[in-house]
Amino acid sequence: MNPPQSPKAGRVRAKPRLAEVVRVDRLTPHMLRVVFAGEELEGFTTRGPAEHLKVNFPRPGESKLVLPEWGPEGPILLEGQQRPLNRTYTPRRWDLEAGELTVDFLIHGEGPGSTWAQQAQPEQVVAVSHQPGGAYKVDAEADWYVIGGDEAALPAVGTLLEALPPSCFAHVFVEVADPTEELKLESPARFQVTWLHHGGAVGRVGRRLEQAVREFLFPEGNGRVWIGCEAGAMRDIRRHLLNERGMDRARAHTQGYWKYGAVNHPDNDRGQDVG
Ligand SMILES: Cc1cc2nc3c(=O)[nH]c(=O)nc-3n(C[C@H](O)[C@H](O)[C@H](O)COP(=O)(O)OP(=O)(O)OC[C@H]3O[C@@H](n4cnc5c(N)ncnc54)[C@H](O)[C@@H]3O)c2cc1C
C-alpha cells in the first residue's frame, strides 16, 4: 500500500469548515445567491474586498460531501482516494452577527460548481476554506478607480465598490449576458456603472469589457485599475494598460477568474507573464 499523500511541505492548510445551505435566492436568471450557516463557521473572518475561498462540493453521483482525513498539512489521501472537488468563489458577504456567509454563483453551463449551484437547496452541506485569502488592498488616497469585471467577477466587483472610500470616484464596467443579468450595486463612493452585454457569444466573453477599457479616457490624478474576467481577455487588457497606456503595474490589478477550455482555473492568475 502507498503511504498517504499530503500537499506541498510547509504549507499550512487548515481543514475546510462545513457550511449548510440556509437560503437560495435567484438574483437574476443566471446568478444564484446561496447563504450558508453552521457552527463550523464560528471564527471565520474576512480581511478585505475581492477575497476568494474554495467551496468543496459532493462529487457527481454522491449526495453527501465526503471530506478526507485532514492533517496539519492538508488532506491525507489514502490510496485511491481523490482530492476534494472544489472551485473558487468570492465571499460576497460575511455577516458575523448572524453567522451567515453569502456566495453568489454564476450558472454558466458545464462544471461541478455551476451544476451544484443550480440544484442547491437548504440543508445541503458543502465545505468552505477555513479562511478566505487574497484580499485586495484599496488605495484610500486614490482619486479614481476603474473597476472592470465579467459576470464571474461581479460578486468581487460588489465587494470592491462597498469598500471604496467616499472621497473616490469609481468608473465601473461590467459585462454580463444581457440586461436581465444586471444587478444593483452600492458604494460609499460616487460611481458610474456601464453595463456591457456579450449576448452569450461563445468565446467572446470579456471582449466588450476590453473594448470599453481601451476606449475610456482615463481621468487625471491618482488612479487605480482593478480588472477581473476571463484569462485571455484579462491578458489583452493588461497588455493595453501596461504597454499601450504605460501604466505603473502597481496601480493595475488584473486577475483571470476563469479560462476558456480550462477547468478549475487557478485562483492566483494575475497575468504575470504579460509583464
Ligand atoms: C478569485 C476568484 C473568485 C471567483 N469568484 C466567483 C464568484 O463569486 N462566483 C462565480 O460564479 N464564480 C467565481 N469565480 C469563477 C469560478 O471559479 C469559475 O467560473 C469556475 O470555473 C467555476 O467552476 P465550474 O465547476 O462551474 O466550472 P469548471 O469545471 O471550472 O469549468 C468547466 C467549463 O466551464 C467554463 N467556464 C468556467 N467559468 C465560466 C464562466 N464564468 N463563463 C463561461 N464559461 C465558464 C470553463 O472554461 C470550462 O470549459 C471566481 C474565480 C476566481 C479566480
The ligand as an ORCA input file, in Angstrom:
! r2SCAN-3c Opt
* xyz 0 1
  C     -10.580     34.827     -7.264
  C     -11.812     34.224     -7.927
  C     -13.080     34.482     -7.406
  C     -14.223     33.959     -8.065
  N     -15.463     34.258     -7.564
  C     -16.571     33.754     -8.182
  C     -17.895     34.005     -7.656
  O     -18.062     34.616     -6.598
  N     -18.949     33.484     -8.333
  C     -18.788     32.750     -9.504
  O     -19.795     32.304    -10.056
  N     -17.563     32.490     -9.992
  C     -16.462     32.963     -9.356
  N     -15.216     32.682     -9.863
  C     -15.120     31.936    -11.125
  C     -15.239     30.435    -10.906
  O     -14.207     29.988    -10.031
  C     -15.074     29.743    -12.274
  O     -16.070     30.155    -13.166
  C     -15.063     28.236    -12.151
  O     -14.552     27.719    -13.363
  C     -16.446     27.639    -11.916
  O     -16.318     26.249    -11.766
  P     -17.244     25.214    -12.560
  O     -17.113     23.922    -11.851
  O     -18.606     25.807    -12.718
  O     -16.575     25.141    -13.998
  P     -15.169     24.397    -14.399
  O     -15.263     22.940    -14.128
  O     -14.025     25.125    -13.755
  O     -15.138     24.660    -15.983
  C     -15.999     23.946    -16.862
  C     -16.115     24.692    -18.185
  O     -16.837     25.907    -17.951
  C     -16.117     27.018    -18.471
  N     -16.372     28.184    -17.585
  C     -15.943     28.367    -16.319
  N     -16.363     29.549    -15.835
  C     -17.084     30.127    -16.830
  C     -17.761     31.357    -16.949
  N     -17.785     32.266    -15.945
  N     -18.394     31.623    -18.101
  C     -18.367     30.751    -19.149
  N     -17.730     29.556    -19.095
  C     -17.095     29.252    -17.944
  C     -14.648     26.584    -18.478
  O     -13.909     27.268    -19.482
  C     -14.762     25.103    -18.784
  O     -14.819     24.897    -20.177
  C     -14.063     33.175     -9.218
  C     -12.780     32.874     -9.699
  C     -11.661     33.401     -9.074
  C     -10.293     33.092     -9.613
*
